[in-house]
């Protein structure tokens, strides 16, 4: 376990977080407020227009499951920075681990030197991985970086050129990962040609029929495919939960043809679905598993965990100057402790609460609400159109609740895993009010 000392507190106890009375929603200005409007104008002068801002919030402080904006408005966070802030905002154990490590060593590149905390985190990631048997770990700075690492490792180890992904999948925006991404055409627009040798099939068992009957039969032989990369539950694609036969069959196909199965758990991993890894809901062991978003409670880090026998590449084949930064590693070690100290169980319980609270929307608004689905605290509410989903997202924001759209017509609900029963009930009530307001229009 980590050498980083942290204060022992109940990970789900609101009293463990500073400003436990930091309740939300609590709105004190119009939205956006005057300071927010001024900052947005300043921001839009200097920042890249490629940033797809969802709605006009300017967050400056967070505690637990609450975000405060620049005008003092407080929002209940059902977004968690796109499923990143697993332990909530400013959890004292994570903050303490960061502060202690920052006071000792901010950076030394693990690509060229033996950084102790890098190896400590790698050992922890092996321990919690879904593999039987030893593994090795490469640390990067983000999800897209470890997707790139997995593509390189798969091609290196197998000597094969082709990679298969799934329609609706999102794997990042750098060149290799965006070539695998197939959730929205806009991610590819104006950037071609993309990485060659990437094929896509539909997500789910019907897609595996296409893989075997069309791709392997007519396009590329199975023995030239290096890896199949899959999100066990698609996030950006609309919180798509596959049929129960899908992942076990995919594992059998990979075994049959010597293909590496890469599970992209950048969004679904680290306890978000009520298990440490989403693949564990189906009892499937991949060959490589990728994590990032929730791994360090908001600090930038990503990890590729691969079975040890796959790590045959030589020194210099891959590396990262900043990957495995010691401060991010300290945050990750503290995060893993918190997940195992009760947050994974809380994610399962609060997820059931969310789905039970929102399923009545199907009957109450049948013309607008199509589905409520997900596992743990990765929940999607599907609407009749993208316009309705976007309107609900904004109506929730106007009422002090932060959610985020996903896919073509889905609102994603992914709160911090520290969210309490009371906060969950409040957020679901506000969300229902937002749906009713949109339906009433």
C-alpha positions as CSV (number, residue, x, y, z in Angstrom):
1,X,0.0,0.0,0.0
2,X,1.1,3.6,-0.5
3,X,3.6,5.3,1.8
4,X,1.4,8.4,1.7
5,X,-0.3,9.0,5.0
6,X,-3.9,10.0,5.0
7,X,-6.4,10.8,7.7
8,X,-8.8,7.9,8.4
9,X,-12.4,9.0,7.9
10,X,-15.6,7.5,6.6
11,X,-15.3,8.0,2.8
12,X,-19.0,8.6,2.4
13,X,-19.5,10.7,5.5
14,X,-20.4,14.3,4.6
15,X,-18.9,15.5,7.9
16,X,-15.5,14.4,6.6
17,X,-15.6,17.1,3.9
18,X,-15.0,20.8,4.8
19,X,-18.1,22.9,4.7
20,X,-20.5,19.9,5.2
21,X,-23.4,22.4,5.2
22,X,-22.4,23.3,1.6
23,X,-25.9,22.4,0.4
24,X,-27.2,22.6,-3.2
25,X,-29.0,23.7,-5.2
26,X,-28.7,27.2,-3.8
27,X,-29.0,30.0,-6.4
28,X,-28.4,33.6,-5.5
29,X,-28.2,35.3,-9.0
30,X,-29.7,34.8,-12.4
31,X,-27.8,32.3,-14.5
32,X,-25.3,33.0,-15.7
33,X,-24.6,35.7,-13.0
34,X,-22.7,38.9,-13.7
35,X,-19.3,37.7,-12.7
36,X,-19.8,34.5,-14.8
37,X,-20.9,36.6,-17.9
38,X,-17.8,38.8,-17.5
39,X,-15.5,35.7,-17.2
40,X,-17.1,34.0,-20.2
41,X,-16.4,37.0,-22.3
42,X,-12.8,37.0,-21.1
43,X,-12.5,33.2,-21.7
44,X,-13.9,33.4,-25.2
45,X,-11.2,36.0,-26.2
46,X,-8.3,33.7,-25.3
47,X,-9.2,30.0,-25.3
48,X,-9.6,27.6,-28.2
49,X,-13.0,27.6,-29.9
50,X,-12.7,23.8,-30.1
51,X,-13.8,23.5,-26.4
52,X,-17.5,22.4,-26.6
53,X,-18.8,24.1,-23.4
54,X,-22.1,22.6,-22.3
55,X,-23.7,25.5,-20.5
56,X,-22.5,28.8,-18.9
57,X,-21.2,27.8,-15.5
58,X,-17.9,29.1,-14.2
59,X,-16.9,26.8,-11.3
60,X,-14.4,28.0,-8.7
61,X,-14.9,25.8,-5.7
62,X,-16.2,22.3,-4.9
63,X,-17.0,20.3,-1.8
64,X,-18.3,16.7,-1.8
65,X,-21.0,16.6,-4.4
66,X,-21.5,20.4,-4.7
67,X,-19.9,22.9,-7.1
68,X,-19.9,26.7,-6.4
69,X,-19.7,29.1,-9.3
70,X,-17.9,32.5,-9.5
71,X,-21.1,34.3,-8.4
72,X,-21.7,32.1,-5.3
73,X,-24.4,29.9,-6.8
74,X,-24.2,26.3,-5.7
75,X,-25.0,23.4,-7.9
76,X,-25.6,19.7,-7.1
77,X,-23.1,17.9,-9.3
78,X,-24.6,15.0,-11.2
79,X,-21.7,15.3,-13.7
80,X,-18.5,15.0,-11.6
81,X,-16.4,16.6,-14.3
82,X,-17.4,14.0,-16.8
83,X,-17.2,11.1,-14.4
84,X,-13.8,12.2,-13.1
85,X,-14.2,13.4,-9.5
86,X,-14.9,9.9,-8.1
87,X,-14.3,10.9,-4.5
88,X,-16.1,14.2,-4.8
89,X,-14.6,17.6,-4.7
90,X,-11.7,18.3,-2.3
91,X,-12.0,15.0,-0.3
92,X,-9.7,15.6,2.7
93,X,-7.8,12.3,2.2
94,X,-7.0,13.0,-1.4
95,X,-6.1,16.7,-0.6
96,X,-3.8,15.5,2.2
97,X,-2.1,12.9,-0.1
98,X,-1.6,15.6,-2.8
99,X,-0.2,18.2,-0.3
100,X,2.2,15.7,1.3
101,X,3.6,14.5,-2.0
102,X,3.8,18.0,-3.5
103,X,5.9,19.1,-0.5
104,X,8.3,16.2,-1.2
105,X,8.6,15.9,-5.0
106,X,6.6,17.5,-7.7
107,X,8.1,15.8,-10.7
108,X,10.8,13.5,-11.9
109,X,10.3,11.6,-15.1
110,X,9.6,7.9,-14.6
111,X,10.5,7.2,-18.2
112,X,14.2,7.7,-17.4
113,X,14.5,7.2,-13.6
114,X,13.1,4.9,-10.9
115,X,10.4,7.0,-9.4
116,X,9.2,5.1,-6.2
117,X,5.6,6.1,-6.2
118,X,5.1,5.1,-9.8
119,X,6.0,1.5,-8.9
120,X,3.8,1.6,-5.8
121,X,0.8,2.7,-7.9
122,X,1.6,0.0,-10.5
123,X,1.6,-2.6,-7.8
124,X,-1.8,-1.4,-6.5
125,X,-3.2,-1.4,-10.0
126,X,-2.1,-5.0,-10.5
127,X,-3.7,-5.9,-7.2
128,X,-7.1,-4.5,-8.2
129,X,-7.0,-5.5,-11.8
130,X,-9.5,-8.0,-13.1
131,X,-6.8,-10.4,-14.2
132,X,-5.7,-13.7,-12.7
133,X,-1.9,-13.7,-12.8
134,X,0.7,-10.9,-13.0
135,X,0.5,-7.7,-14.9
136,X,2.6,-4.7,-15.8
137,X,1.5,-1.1,-15.9
138,X,2.3,1.9,-18.1
139,X,1.2,5.3,-16.7
140,X,0.2,8.3,-18.9
141,X,-1.5,11.6,-18.3
142,X,-5.0,10.9,-19.7
143,X,-7.4,8.3,-21.2
144,X,-6.5,9.1,-24.8
145,X,-2.8,8.5,-24.0
146,X,-3.3,5.0,-22.7
147,X,-5.5,4.2,-25.6
148,X,-2.6,5.1,-27.8
149,X,-0.3,3.0,-25.7
150,X,-2.6,0.0,-26.0
151,X,-2.8,0.3,-29.8
152,X,1.0,0.4,-30.0
153,X,1.4,-2.5,-27.5
154,X,-1.1,-4.7,-29.4
155,X,0.6,-4.1,-32.7
156,X,4.1,-4.6,-31.2
157,X,3.2,-7.9,-29.4
158,X,1.1,-9.5,-32.2
159,X,2.9,-8.2,-35.2
160,X,-0.5,-7.6,-36.7
161,X,-1.7,-4.4,-38.4
162,X,-5.5,-4.2,-37.8
163,X,-7.6,-3.0,-34.9
164,X,-11.4,-3.3,-34.4
165,X,-13.6,-0.9,-32.5
166,X,-17.4,-0.4,-32.1
167,X,-19.8,2.1,-33.5
168,X,-20.8,4.5,-30.7
169,X,-17.4,4.0,-28.9
170,X,-15.4,7.0,-27.7
171,X,-11.7,6.5,-27.0
172,X,-10.2,10.0,-27.2
173,X,-9.2,12.7,-29.6
174,X,-5.5,12.1,-30.4
175,X,-4.9,10.5,-33.8
176,X,-4.9,6.8,-32.9
177,X,-7.7,7.1,-30.3
178,X,-9.9,9.3,-32.5
179,X,-9.5,6.8,-35.3
180,X,-11.1,4.2,-32.9
181,X,-13.7,6.7,-31.8
182,X,-17.0,6.3,-33.6
183,X,-19.6,8.1,-31.5
184,X,-19.9,11.3,-33.6
185,X,-18.7,12.1,-37.1
186,X,-17.7,15.6,-36.0
187,X,-14.7,14.1,-34.1
188,X,-13.3,13.0,-37.5
189,X,-14.3,16.0,-39.6
190,X,-11.4,17.8,-41.3
191,X,-8.8,15.4,-39.8
192,X,-8.4,12.7,-42.4
193,X,-6.8,10.5,-43.3
194,X,-6.9,8.9,-39.9
195,X,-5.0,5.9,-38.6
196,X,-5.1,3.1,-41.2
197,X,-6.2,-0.4,-40.4
198,X,-9.1,0.5,-38.1
199,X,-12.5,-1.2,-38.6
200,X,-15.8,-0.7,-36.7
201,X,-18.9,-2.9,-36.1
202,X,-22.1,-2.3,-34.2
203,X,-22.0,-2.5,-30.4
204,X,-23.6,-5.7,-29.0
205,X,-24.1,-9.2,-30.2
206,X,-25.4,-8.2,-33.6
207,X,-22.1,-6.5,-34.2
208,X,-20.2,-9.7,-33.4
209,X,-22.3,-11.4,-36.1
210,X,-21.1,-8.7,-38.5
211,X,-17.5,-9.1,-37.3
212,X,-17.4,-12.8,-38.0
213,X,-19.6,-12.9,-41.1
214,X,-18.5,-9.7,-42.9
215,X,-15.2,-8.2,-41.5
216,X,-13.3,-11.5,-41.0
217,X,-14.9,-13.1,-44.1
218,X,-14.7,-10.3,-46.6
219,X,-12.4,-7.4,-45.3
220,X,-9.5,-8.6,-43.2
221,X,-8.6,-12.1,-41.9
222,X,-9.0,-12.6,-38.2
223,X,-5.3,-13.7,-37.9
224,X,-4.2,-10.2,-38.9
225,X,-6.3,-8.4,-36.3
226,X,-4.1,-7.2,-33.4
227,X,-6.8,-6.0,-30.9
228,X,-10.4,-5.4,-30.4
229,X,-11.0,-2.3,-28.2
230,X,-14.3,-2.1,-26.4
231,X,-16.0,0.0,-23.7
232,X,-17.8,-2.5,-21.6
233,X,-20.5,0.2,-21.2
234,X,-20.4,2.9,-23.7
235,X,-20.3,6.3,-22.1
236,X,-20.1,9.1,-24.7
237,X,-22.1,6.9,-27.0
238,X,-25.2,7.2,-24.7
239,X,-24.7,4.9,-21.7
240,X,-25.2,1.8,-23.8
241,X,-25.3,-1.4,-21.7
242,X,-24.7,-4.5,-23.9
243,X,-26.7,-7.6,-23.9
244,X,-25.4,-10.2,-21.5
245,X,-24.0,-12.5,-24.2
246,X,-21.8,-9.8,-25.8
247,X,-18.7,-9.6,-23.7
248,X,-18.3,-13.4,-23.0
249,X,-18.7,-14.1,-26.8
250,X,-16.2,-11.3,-27.6
251,X,-13.7,-12.9,-25.2
252,X,-14.2,-16.3,-27.0
253,X,-13.7,-14.7,-30.4
254,X,-10.4,-13.1,-29.3
255,X,-9.2,-16.4,-27.8
256,X,-10.1,-18.3,-31.0
257,X,-8.0,-16.0,-33.2
258,X,-5.2,-14.8,-30.9
259,X,-6.6,-11.3,-30.8
260,X,-6.0,-9.1,-27.7
261,X,-9.1,-7.9,-25.9
262,X,-8.6,-4.3,-24.7
263,X,-11.2,-3.0,-22.3
264,X,-11.4,0.8,-22.3
265,X,-12.6,1.5,-18.8
266,X,-11.6,5.1,-18.8
267,X,-15.1,6.2,-17.9
268,X,-16.7,2.9,-16.6
269,X,-13.8,1.8,-14.3
270,X,-12.7,2.8,-10.8
271,X,-16.0,1.8,-9.1
272,X,-18.3,3.9,-11.2
273,X,-20.7,1.0,-12.1
274,X,-20.8,-0.5,-8.6
275,X,-17.8,-2.8,-9.3
276,X,-14.2,-1.8,-9.5
277,X,-14.4,-2.6,-13.3
278,X,-17.5,-2.8,-15.5
279,X,-16.2,-6.0,-17.1
280,X,-16.7,-7.7,-13.8
281,X,-20.5,-7.5,-14.2
282,X,-20.0,-10.1,-16.9
283,X,-17.2,-12.1,-15.4
284,X,-14.9,-11.4,-18.4
285,X,-11.1,-10.9,-18.1
286,X,-9.6,-8.7,-20.8
287,X,-5.9,-8.8,-21.8
288,X,-5.4,-5.1,-21.4
289,X,-7.5,-2.7,-19.3
290,X,-7.4,1.1,-19.5
291,X,-8.3,3.6,-16.8
292,X,-8.0,7.3,-16.3
293,X,-11.0,9.6,-15.4
294,X,-11.8,8.4,-11.9
295,X,-8.3,7.1,-11.1
296,X,-7.0,10.1,-9.2
297,X,-10.1,12.1,-8.3
298,X,-9.3,14.9,-10.8
299,X,-5.6,14.8,-11.0
300,X,-4.3,14.0,-14.6
301,X,-3.3,10.4,-15.0
302,X,-4.1,7.3,-17.1
303,X,-3.0,3.7,-16.8
304,X,-2.7,0.8,-19.2
305,X,-2.6,-2.5,-17.2
306,X,-1.6,-5.4,-19.3
307,X,-1.0,-9.1,-18.7
308,X,2.7,-9.5,-17.9
309,X,3.5,-11.8,-20.9
310,X,2.3,-9.1,-23.3
311,X,4.9,-6.5,-22.1
312,X,7.7,-7.7,-24.4
313,X,8.5,-4.3,-25.9
314,X,12.0,-3.0,-25.3
315,X,13.3,0.1,-23.5
316,X,12.3,3.3,-25.4
317,X,9.5,1.6,-27.3
318,X,7.1,3.8,-25.4
319,X,7.3,6.4,-22.6
320,X,6.1,9.7,-21.2
321,X,7.9,12.6,-19.7
322,X,5.0,13.5,-17.3
323,X,3.2,10.2,-17.2
324,X,3.0,8.9,-13.6
325,X,3.6,12.3,-12.1
326,X,4.2,11.7,-8.4
327,X,1.4,14.1,-7.2
328,X,-1.1,12.4,-9.5
329,X,0.1,9.0,-8.3
330,X,-0.4,10.0,-4.7
331,X,-3.9,11.1,-5.5
332,X,-4.5,7.8,-7.2
333,X,-3.3,5.8,-4.2
334,X,-5.6,7.7,-1.9
335,X,-8.5,7.3,-4.4
336,X,-8.1,3.5,-4.5
337,X,-8.2,3.3,-0.7
338,X,-11.4,5.4,-0.6
339,X,-13.0,3.3,-3.3
340,X,-12.3,0.1,-1.4
341,X,-13.4,1.7,1.9
342,X,-17.0,2.0,0.8
343,X,-17.4,4.2,-2.3
344,X,-17.9,1.2,-4.7
345,X,-20.7,-0.1,-2.5
346,X,-22.2,3.4,-2.3
347,X,-22.1,3.7,-6.1
348,X,-24.1,0.5,-6.4
349,X,-26.7,1.6,-3.8
350,X,-27.1,5.2,-5.0
351,X,-27.2,3.9,-8.6
352,X,-30.2,1.7,-7.8
353,X,-31.8,4.8,-6.0
354,X,-31.3,6.9,-9.1
355,X,-32.8,4.4,-11.5
356,X,-35.7,3.7,-9.2
357,X,-36.4,7.4,-8.8
358,X,-36.3,8.2,-12.5
359,X,-38.1,5.1,-14.0
360,X,-41.5,6.7,-13.2
361,X,-40.6,9.4,-15.8
362,X,-41.2,6.7,-18.5
363,X,-44.9,6.5,-17.5
364,X,-45.3,10.2,-16.7
365,X,-43.8,11.5,-19.9
366,X,-44.2,8.7,-22.5
367,X,-43.9,11.1,-25.5
368,X,-40.5,12.3,-24.3
369,X,-38.7,9.7,-22.1
370,X,-37.7,6.5,-23.9
371,X,-35.4,4.7,-21.4
372,X,-33.6,4.8,-18.1
373,X,-30.5,2.6,-18.0
374,X,-27.1,2.0,-16.7
375,X,-25.2,0.4,-13.9
376,X,-24.0,2.0,-10.6
377,X,-23.6,5.7,-10.9
378,X,-23.3,5.6,-14.7
379,X,-26.9,6.3,-15.7
380,X,-28.5,7.4,-19.0
381,X,-32.0,8.8,-19.5
382,X,-32.9,8.6,-23.2
383,X,-35.3,11.1,-24.7
384,X,-37.3,11.3,-28.0
385,X,-34.7,13.5,-29.6
386,X,-31.3,15.3,-29.1
387,X,-33.2,18.6,-28.8
388,X,-35.2,17.3,-25.9
389,X,-32.1,15.9,-24.1
390,X,-30.3,19.3,-24.6
391,X,-33.3,21.2,-23.3
392,X,-33.5,18.9,-20.2
393,X,-29.8,19.4,-19.6
394,X,-30.3,23.2,-19.7
395,X,-33.5,23.1,-17.6
396,X,-31.6,21.2,-14.9
397,X,-28.8,23.7,-15.0
398,X,-31.3,26.5,-14.5
399,X,-32.5,24.7,-11.4
400,X,-29.0,24.2,-9.9
401,X,-28.4,20.6,-11.1
402,X,-25.4,19.7,-13.3
403,X,-25.9,16.9,-15.8
404,X,-24.4,16.3,-19.3
405,X,-25.8,14.9,-22.6
406,X,-24.3,11.9,-24.2
407,X,-24.9,10.0,-27.5
408,X,-27.7,11.3,-29.8
409,X,-30.5,11.8,-27.3
410,X,-29.4,10.9,-23.8
411,X,-28.7,12.8,-20.6
412,X,-25.9,11.2,-18.6
413,X,-26.0,11.1,-14.8
414,X,-22.6,10.4,-13.2
415,X,-22.3,12.0,-9.7
416,X,-19.3,11.7,-7.5
417,X,-19.3,8.3,-5.7
418,X,-19.5,10.1,-2.4
419,X,-23.0,11.3,-3.1
420,X,-25.4,10.8,-0.2
421,X,-28.9,9.3,-0.2
422,X,-30.4,12.7,0.6
423,X,-28.4,14.4,-2.2
424,X,-29.4,11.7,-4.6
425,X,-33.1,12.2,-3.8
426,X,-32.7,15.9,-4.2
427,X,-31.0,15.6,-7.6
428,X,-33.6,13.2,-8.9
429,X,-36.4,15.5,-7.8
430,X,-34.8,18.4,-9.6
431,X,-34.2,16.3,-12.7
432,X,-37.8,15.3,-12.8
433,X,-38.8,18.9,-12.5
434,X,-36.6,19.8,-15.4
435,X,-38.1,17.0,-17.5
436,X,-41.6,18.2,-16.6
437,X,-40.8,21.8,-17.5
438,X,-39.4,20.7,-20.9
439,X,-42.4,18.4,-21.5
440,X,-44.8,21.3,-20.6
441,X,-43.3,23.5,-23.3
